[in-house]
Amino acid sequence: MKLLVGTKITKVIAGGSNGSIIVLDLKNNSGDMFVLFIYSAWRISHANQVIGTSASDINNEKILSGIKYITNEHITDIDVNKFNDFSLHVSDDYRLDVFCDNTKNDVEYPLDNWTLCNVRENTCCTFNSEFKFIYESYNNNQSTKS
């Protein structure tokens, strides 16, 4: 995750048919591209004020536009805890907190928690619903996640 520090968020996909899933396209100064899929619970804030959460009406224009404000901002720091929840500190005082709450016991929606892909290296790391890391190629992941 720390390799994302300094990357620019070039695209945010949220709302519509994605539901509460957020997809971030990122690019570093060397031109390397990354894709971060967030399936678990999340909260986005600006200047310590909550803009929205995964439980919000993601199609509410105010919330959706608030989430998309982080487009063209940079990740300034990342905190990861022992449960692999993480916080992306984003320029202009934004913050995206991700809480790994998807478990294998969730029979109705057995989703992964998050997936980080390095496009150039054709690799993806998924923190799944069993709280294990799974590694696969980006090409394989792209066909099943997009």
Secondary structure, DSSP 4 states (H G I P E B T S, - for coil): -GGGTT-EEEEEE-SGGGTT-EEEEEE-TT--EEEEEE-SEEEEEETTEEEEETTS-TTSHHHHHHHHTTTT-BEEEEEE-TTS-EEEEETTTEEEEEE----TT-SS----SEEEEETTTTEEEEE-TTS-EEEE-HHHHHHHH-
